[in-house]
Amino acid sequence: MSGGEVAGILVAVFWAILVSFLAVALARLAQTLKATTKLVADVTDQAVPLLAEASTAVRSAQTQIDRVDAIASDVQEVTSNASALSTTVASTFGGPLVKIAAFGYGVRRALGGSKDDVPAKEARRTVIVGRTVPAARRDKRNLRGKRD
């Protein structure tokens, strides 16, 4: 055998190995494409009903949002009406009620039955940070403050 024949055999073996690897790669690629095609078909079969359900859910949600919007506008109207009614009642009855209360207070003071009077025992003591200070000490501080 000559060198050219050996080189030709080596090239032929190399091409045979290369063609074998390419055939295996193409077979695997064909299997991958078949699996991908099946997966896409399955996803399509499942996605169409899901999209229909999602569309139904979105329509239902829109209906509920429209209802809530109507309720919110009704509540806003009721709130403004209640505010106006409150203002009307306050302006109508507020002034006379204050005058009647002031008159009642004046009558009680005039008759000497004031509920605001503090009993004498409580008037002599002052509470400062959890302790009681006798009236004598408090009075001395008050007198010092009046002199200054």
C-alpha positions, 0 to 999 in steps of 0.5 A: 500500500502506498501512502496515498492509499493509506491517506484515502482509507484514513479520510474514508474512515474519518468521513464514516465516523463523522457521518455516524455522529451526524446521523446520531445527532440528527436522530436525536434532534428529530426526537426532540422536535417530535417531543416539542411538537407533542408538548406544544400541542398539549399546551395548546389543548390545555391553554384554550380552556384556561383562556376561556375560563380566564376570560369569564373570570375577567368579565365577572370581575368587571361586573363586580367592580361596576357594582362596587363602583355604584355602591361607592358612589351611593355611599359618597352621596349618603355621606354628603347628605349626612354631613349636610344634615349634621351641619343643619342640625348643628346650626339649628339647635346648637346655638339655642342649646348652648344658651339653655346650658349657660342659663342652667349653669348660671341658675345653679351658680346663683342658687349656690348648688355648684357641682364644680366646687371641690370638697375642702379636704381635696382642696388642701392636697396636691398630687405631684408625681405619685406623692401627696404634698401637704397644703402648707408646703404648696401655700408657701410655694404659691406665696413665693411665686406671688412675691417674685 
